[in-house]
């Protein structure tokens, strides 16, 4: 199996982790405010990666440069904006709307890849992206009223742009720097910005109250899962894998996250999927499989 296929499998594992832990995080942010949760989550993840570097990859520290700091800060800022716009948007729109609009990054990424990496957009890329987007629509709006645009949707659309930019720029910077320091630095930026935003915009958060909130069992479990598998290791894997696959394929693979989330809801949350939702899952899976087809106009880096 070549590196490109291994990279895609690694990214699929990331989508699996994010999707399967959605319920855990959703319960936690009902207790601990979202920005405070993200502050603890991402600072913890950054420290975990820094510890791994210190113990097993000490030579990586010698590769630090001002260029890496700057590019990691940009990636961290984009991640922070994505999570923040999504959080604000959810105050004014539905979870279904937010899930679908966030998933529209699967359509945005190919444009950004063409702009940033000069990667031609093949027919396979286009068709797989639109198939995944159609699947997202069926999965999120199955059995609900027609989608009506509101101001919350505008915030979530900015979130989709931020996440798409993060995927595209990771494709630009990942081949230039070692993955561990780049991932650790960007997660530190997300954690610091989230903590600062929490102090400014979440007035219910206090030092004593925060300690009581994050020591709740559901919050502790969510933080343990989020700091390790779904943040530190997930973004480490993404940074490594994007050296060997295209941002467009990354976006389609990440569209599998709501499929895994839906499966988790069915298995552990007592949810029921209708025919349209199942068809939506099949469309997303079909889009991901189609994205694996190579064409001359959609080259993938081999090293």
Buried (B, 14 or more C-beta within 10 A) or exposed (E): EEBBEBBBEBBBBBBBBBBBBBBBBBBBBEBBBBBBBBBBBBBBBBBBBBEBBEEEBEEBEEEBEEEBBEBBBBBBBBBBBBBBBBBBBBEBBBEBBBBBBBBBBBBBBBBBBBEBBEBBBBEBBBBBBBBBBBBBBBBBBBEEEEBEEBEBBBBBBBBBBBBBBBBBBBBBBBEEBBBBBBBBBBBBBBBBBBBEBBEEEBEEBEEEEBEEBBEBEBBEBBBEBBBBBBBBBBBBBBBBBBBBBBBBBBBBBBBBBBBBBBBBBEEEEEBEBEEBBBBBBBBBBBBBEBBBEEEEEBEBBEE
